[in-house]
Amino acid sequence: MASHAEVAISPFNSLKKAAIVALGAIAIFFTYEFVLRYFSWSEETYGYYWQYRIPLIFHIVGGSVALLSGVFQIWTGLGATKMNVHPLTGKIYLTGVAIGATGAFILSVSSSVFGPTFGVALFVMALAWVSTSGMALFCIRKRNIRLHRQWMIRSYIITFGFVIFRIFTDYLPYGDWWGLTRPEISNATIWASWVVPMIAYEIYAQLREV
């Protein structure tokens, strides 16, 4: 017979798994909707970004690898059992972050489609992406699994921030609702897309320590 603690924990774990499945579905949709088009190597596809196509494809490919492999990492990281595939996909995730962040750093100082404000925001986002991923790697090498999980979640929040950014800028009627232009909504949501979820996670993580 299951203990009271097991009964209490099981629904919460089921909820977390359902949330991860939802993240995976959104990640696959995002890749199909926004990423695959850029493998058509033409100026018509890239538009303004054709002159920045090399750093952009770095950012897109690396970010997509991190986005998709990160879902698997979080899913397998829920369990306490040893997983042979988890370290390999972790390396794939970190490689994706490194490639994607390299492209983001270059774009932040070269592309001015939304002005210098967007460039600064993108640079800081890429810096946070690399920093959180680096801390996750540092913690697992120190065999601190609890902190490793926390830093991996922080890293993936930033990875997923690019998805949230595109949802805001491509699907919300920001012009009708708030009278904003695309550069204005982009400069605002490039911060909110990862800072707001990060604050929510930090509150959750700290409450679990109390």
JONORLIN-V65685 format. One line per field, one symbol per residue. phi: phi as a letter, one per 20 degrees, with the letter a starting at -180 (. if undefined). psi: psi as a letter, one per 30 degrees, with the letter a starting at -180 (. if undefined). burial: b if it has 9 or more other C-alpha atoms within 8 Angstrom, else e. A space follows every 10 residues. Layout:
phi=???
psi=???
burial=???
This chain:
phi=.ffffffffg ffffffffff ffgfffffff fffddggfee fbfffelgeg fdfffffgff ffffffffff ffffffffed efcfegffff ffffffffff fgffffffdd ecfdnfffff ffffffffff ffffffffff femefffgff fffgffgfgf gfffgfffed defffffcme efgffffeff effcffffff ffffffffef
psi=kkleeeeeee eeeeeeeeee eeeeeeeeee eeefeeeffj ileeefbege fgeeeeeeee eeeeeeeefe eeeeeffelf lkkefeeefe eeeeeeeeee eeeeeeeffe kheglfeeee eeeeeeeeee eeeeeeeeee fggieeeeee eeeeefeeef eeeeeeeeff fkifeeefgk leeeeefeff efffeeeeee eeeeeeeff.
burial=eeeeeebeee eeeeeebeeb eebbeebbeb beeebbebee eeeebbeebb ebbebbbbbb bbbbbbbbbb bbbbbbbeee eeeeebeebb ebbbbbbbbb bbbbbbbbbe bbebeeebbb bbbebbbbbb ebbebbbbbb eeebeebbbb bbbbbbbbbb bbbbbbbbbe eeebeeeeeb eeeebbbebb bbbbeebbee beeebeeeee
